[in-house]
Amino acid sequence: MLPNAIMSKSYLPVPNPTPSYWLSLEKNDSFSSYKSSEKVPERTDILIIGSGYAGSATAFHLMNDNPGLDVTLLEARTLCSGATGRNGGHLKPYFHRLYSEYEKEHGQYVAGQVVNSEFEHLYEIKNLVEKENIDCDFVLTRACDVYRDSKRVENDLIAFEKLLKNPYIKDEVKNSIQLVQGDHVANLSKVPDAKICFTYPAAHIWPWKLMTALLKKSVKKGLKLYANTPVLEVVQDAVNYKVVTLTGTIIAEKIIFCTNGYTKSILKPFEEAIIPVRGVATHIKPNSFEIAPQLPNTYGLFSRAMLDSDYLINRADGGVVVGGASVLMVKSNGDDSEIFDDVDDSKVPKNVENYFQNYMNKNFTTWKDFKTVNDYIWSGIMGFSKDRFPYVGELDSLGLNNAYIVAGFSGHGMPRVYLSAKAIAKCALNGKSIQEVGGTCLQK
C-alpha cells in the first residue's frame, strides 16, 4: 500500500493490559491520561507516534532545543504504558554478552562503537536526571551476570576475550568489567550453582517516572500531547501525512514512528522487520516486617539459550523486580505463539506465573528461608529486529520523505534509546540523514 497508505488495526495495543508495578502510580497522577485539547490539532509540523522511551526522549530533545516548536505526540493508551512502563527497570549495557555477534556481522569498529555507546548511556542518563532534577529512583551500581551452564560460559568467555582485543573499545570500558571465577563466584553472587560471573557498571531506575517527567517538561515548552489517542491510519500525499485518529485527523509535515513492538500496526513495510515479542516481569516483596536480605548488585541469571535467562533489580524498599522465563512460553512442540508476533499484554501464561513464585528463595542463598509475595506480575510487548539492532533513521528508501523511525530495540532499549532519539530529533529538525547527523552507531 506504500507510499500512498499505511494501515492495519490487528496489531494495535489492547485496551486492558495487565497492571505493572511501574504503572501503579498512574491512578495518583492525572497526567497519565493528559490531552492538550479535546480534539487533536488540524495541523502540526512534526508528529510523534508513541509516548514510550523513544517518543518521550525524542519529544524532549525537540522541545528542549527548540521551545515553542509545533510538535504533537500521540499515544494509544495511557502515557508510557507500553514496554517503557513494563520492563525490568534495568539500565544495563550488554558489553560481552552479544559481542561475538556484533563483531561477526559488523566488524570490530561498529562492534566497538556499540559497546562504547551503551557505556556512555549510563552517564548520559545519570547527568540528565541530575541536571533536570528528576525523581525516578535512579541508582548507579554494578550488574552481576551469573552463568550456570558450561556451554554458555564458554561462548561468553570467548566473546569477552574478543572484546578486550578490540582497539576501538575505550580502555575505561574494558577496565570496568570484572571476571570472577572459582570459589569467589558463589560468595559474591549469592547464587549457589554459579560457575562464573561478570560484574560491570549498570543502573536501575523507575522508567515511567523518568519518561513522564520528560513529557511534563516538554508540555511546558509547547508539546501538544494526547493520551488514549490511537493512530488508525497514516496516508501520505505529495507533501504531507494525513494521520487519522478517533478524535480527528492531523496533517503533519513530518512524522516520527516511535512505535517499537506495535510498528507494523501502521507501517506495513515493517511487517517482518520488527516482530512484537511478549515478555513477563514480576515485583516480589517481603511477606512480613522482616528486613529483606539486600543483594549487592543487579543480576542476569544465564543458563543455556538466549531465552533461558532471567534478570532482576533490587529496590531500596527491599523488594525486587524480576523478568524473564521466556523459554517457558515456547511449548515442547515448538509452538512459540505465546511469545512471538503477539501484542496482547493482557495476560500472563500460568506456567510463567508459577515459575516466579518463591523465585528469590530458589535462586539466592541469602533469601532461602525468607517469605515473599508476588504482588504484581505483568506482561509487556517488545519489538525485536532480526539482528537485534534497532531501526534508527529516515524512511526515504521506502518512498516516505520526511518520515523517521526509532524502534525495534529488541528488549534492550534502556542503554540505546536516549542517544538514538537525540540523533533522530536532529534529523527531523535539519532534514539530514542519520549518517550526516551521527550521534548513534546503531542505525541501519
N, C-alpha and C positions, 0 to 999 in steps of 0.2 A: 504493500500500500504506500510505501515511501516513493518519492519525497512528499506526496500530497497529503497523506493522512497516517496517523499513528493511533491505533485504538485497540483496546481489549479490556474486558472487565473481569475476566476469570482470575486474575492474579492481583486484584486489589486487596488491601488489608481487610481482614474480617472485623466485624463490629464488636465482638465480645471476647477479647483476648484474656488469657489468664492474668491475674493480678501479680505483678512482680514486687519484690521488696523495694526496689529503687523508686517505683511509682507509688509507693504507699503515701507519699506526701501530696499527691495530686488533689486529694479531697480537701486539703487545707490551703490550696493555692488556686484561686480562680483563674490565674494566668494560664493554666493548663488548657483552658478552652477559649483563650483570648481570640477575639476578632476585632480588627481595626474598624470595621463598619459592618452593617447588617448584610450588605451585598458586596461582592468583590468589585474592585475598581474596573472601569471600562478599558483602561489602557495602563501599561506600565513599561518602563524602559527595559528592566531586567526581571524576569520571573524565575524564582527558585521553586522546585517541587521537592518537598521532603524537609522536615524540621529536625532530623536526627543530627548526629555529629557533623556530617558533611554539609548539610544545609545550614545549620546554625553557625558553623565556622565560616562558611562562605559568606553568609549574610553579615557576620561580624566584621570580616575583613573589608567587605564592600563599604559598609556604613562607617566603619572606624576611619577609613582613609578618605571617605567622601560623604560627610554628613549631609543629609538632605537629598541624597541620590534617590531617584524614583525606583525603588526595588520592592517587589511583592514576593512573599513566601507563602506557599500553600501546603497544608498538612492534612492527610486523610482522616486521622483520628486526633486524639489529644496530643499536645506538643511533646516531642521527644519520646513517644510511646512505642516506637519500633525497636530495633536492635539496640539503640543507644540507651533506652530505658530497660533493657532486658539482658544485658551482657553480664559478665562476671566481675566487672569493676576493675579489671586489670589494665594498667598502662605498662605493658611489658614487651620489650624487644625480643625477637626470636634469636638473634645472634647466630649460634651454631646450628640450631635445630633444622633449618631448611637450607643451610648454606651450600651444601653439595649440589642441590638442585639449582640454586641461583647461579653458581659458577658454571655448571654443565650447560645450562640453557642460555646464559647471557654473558659468560666470560668474567674474568676477575674484576674488571673495572666496575661494571654495573653491580656485581655482587657486593663489592666493597662499598659502593655508594648506598646500597640498600641498608647494609649494616650500620654505616655511619649515620644515615638519616633517622633510623629508628632510635639510635642512641641520642641524637640531637633532640628528638621529640620529647624525651623525658624532661629536658631542661627548658624547652620551649613552653611546655605546659606549666611547669613549676614557675617560670617567670611570668606567664600570663596570669596565673592565679594570684601571685603576689602583687603584680602591678595593678590589676583590676580589683584587688581586694575581694575575691570571690570565696564564699564559704561553700566548699564542696568536698570536705574531708580528704583533701589531698595529703598523701603520705609518701615521701620518697624513702625507699627501703631497698632490700635486695630480694630477688627471686631465687628460689631453690628448685631446680629441675632434678627430680629423683627418678632413677632408672632401675627397673626391676627385671627386665628381660635382657639376656646376654646379647641377642642379635641386635636389638635396638641400641644397646650400649656401644657395640662395635661400630655400627653405622654412624652414630653421632660423635664418637671419638675421632673417626676419620674426618668428619666434617669440621670438627674443632681444629684439627691439625692443619687442614687446608686454610681455614680462616686465619690462623696465626701466620701463615706464609704469604698471605695476600698483602702486597706492598701498599695497596690503596686504602686499607683499613687503618684508621688512626691508632697510634700506639696507646692513646688514652682508653680506647675501647678494648683493645687486646689485654691491657693490664688490669682492666676492671673485672675480667672473668676469672673465676676461681674454680679449678677442678679438684674435687675431693674424692679420694679413693680409700679402700681398706677399712679398718675398724672405725675410723673417724666418721664414716658416712652415716651410720645409724645414730651416733651421738648427735651429730649436727642436725640431721633431717628429722629425727624422731620417727622415722619410718623403718620398722624392724627388718624388712626383707630387701632393703635398698642395696644395689650393687655399687653404684657411683652416683655422684650428684655434681651439678654445676651451680654456682651462685654468681649473680651479676646484678648490676643496678636495675631497679624496676620501681614502679609506684603503683598505688591503688587510689581509688577515687570514687565519689558518688557521681556517676556520669550525668544523670538527669539534672542534678543541681548545677553542674558546670554549664551545660548547654542551655538550660532555661535562663541562667544568669546572662549568658551572651546574648540571647534573644531579647531579654528585657533591656539591655543596654542598646541593642540595635533599634528597638522600637522607639526609644527615647531620641534616637538620631534620625528617625523618619521611616524606618522599615514598616511596610504595611504587611501585617501578619494575620493569617487566617487558619485557625484550627478547625477540625471537623469539616474540612472542605476538600473532599477527594476530587482528583482530576479524572474526568471521564473520557476526554478525548483531546488530542492535540492535532491541529491541522495546520499545515504550512501553506502559505500563499507566496506570491512572488517577493514579498518584502518582509512580512511579519509572521507571527504564530498566533492562531486563534485557539485559546485554551478554554475548554468547556468544563464548568463545574455545576453543582446543584443549585448554586445561588447566583449564577450569571456566567457570562463569557468575558474573558480578558483578552485583549490584543496586546501581545508582547513583542518588542523589538528583538530581544534576546532571551534565551531560555537556558536554564542550567538544571540538569537532571541529577538530583541527589537522592535517588530512589533505591539504591542498593538491592536488596532481595526482591523488591517489587518492580524492578526496572521494566521487565517485559510486559507489565500490565499496560504500559503506554508507549513503549519503544520496541516495536516489533523486530528490528534487526538484532536485538539482544536476546531474542527468544532462546537461543542455545548458548549465548556467550556468558550470561550471568544467570546462574541457577539458584533459586531460593532453597535454602537448607535450614531445617529446624534444629535448634539447639535447646538444651534444657539446663536450668540452674535452680539452685535452692538456697534459702537462707536458714542456717542452723543456729540455734541459740541454746544456752544452758536452760535446763528444765528445773532449775532451783535457784536459790540465792547464793549458791557457792560461787567462788571466783573461778572463772573459766581458765584453763591452762593456756596461756598465750603461746603461740608458735613464733619462732624468731624471724620468719620470712613469709613471703607469699610462695605459692607452690605450683608446680606442674608435676603430676604423677604419671609416668610413662611406662606402658607395658610393650605391646608388640607394634601393631599398625598405628597409623596416624589417628584413626578413630578411637583406638583403645587408649585413651588418656583423659585425665581429669585435671582441673586447675582450681585453685582457691585463693582467697584473700582473707586476712584477719581484720575484723572490725574492732575499733577501740573499746566498744562496749562488751567485748567477749564473744560476740557472735562471729560466724564465718559465712562467706558466700562461696559455694562450690558449683562448678559447672562441669559438664562432660557426659559420660555414659552414652555417647553417641553410638558406640558399637552395639548396644542393646536394641537400637531401633532398626537394625538390619536383621531380618529373620533368617533362620537356618537355610531356607531355600533360596536365599539371595534377594528376596523382596526388600527393597530399600525405600518403599513408598512412604514410610513413616518419617523419613528424614529428608529425602531429596525431592525437589520440584514440588514443594507444597508450602503454601503461605498461611496455613491455618495454625495460628498460635493460641487457639482457644482450648487446647487440650495437651495433656502430658501422658504418654504411654504408661500404663500401670506398672510394667516391669521396671521402668526407669524410676518411677516414684518409690517403688520398693527398694531399689538399689541405694537410694540416698538415705534411707532410714538407718540410723546408727552409724552413719558414714565415718564420723571422726573416731568413734570407738574402734572401728575395724581397721583403720589405717594409721593411727598415730599412738605411739606408746603412752604419751602423756594424757591422752583422752580415754584410755582403755576402760576405766571404771566410772566415767563421768556421764551423767544422764543428760540427754539432749532432746530437742524437739525441732522438727522442720515446720516452721510457722508459715513459710512461703515456698512454693515450688511453681515454676513457670516455664513457659517455652517462649522462644523468640525466633525471628526469621533473619538469617544472614544471607548475603549474596556472594556466591562463590564463582570465580572465573576458573577456566581450565588450568591455568598455570599459577593460580593463587596471586597473581599480580592484579592490582585494580586498574580500571579504565579511568584515566585522568587526562582530559584534553578536549579539543574541539571535535565536532562531528561533521566536518566538511566532507570527509571521504564518503559519507552516506548521503550526500546531497543536502545536508542540513546546515545551511550557513547561519552563523550567529547562534549556534547551539553548542552546548558543552555538557560534559558528564564528569561526575565524581562518584564512582560507585564500584561495586564488586570487590570489596575488601576482604573477602574470604575468611570472615571470623577473626580478622587481625587488624581492625581499623584503628584501635586506640593509639598505636605508635606510628600511624601513617597518615591519618586524615588531615590533621591540622595544617601541615605544610602543603599538602595537596590542595586543600581548599584555598589557601593563601595564593598559590600559583594560579588556580583557575579564576580567582577573582581578578587577578591582573590581566589574564587573557580576555575576560569579558569586558573589562574597562578599556583596554587598549586595542582590542581587535587583533591581538597577536596569537601565534600558535604557542603551544606548551613548550616546544623546543626553543622558541625565541625568548620566552619568559624565564624558563628554567625554574629552579627552586624545588623541584621534585625529580627524583630519579626513577619514579615508579610508573610513569606514563607509558602507554603503548603506542 
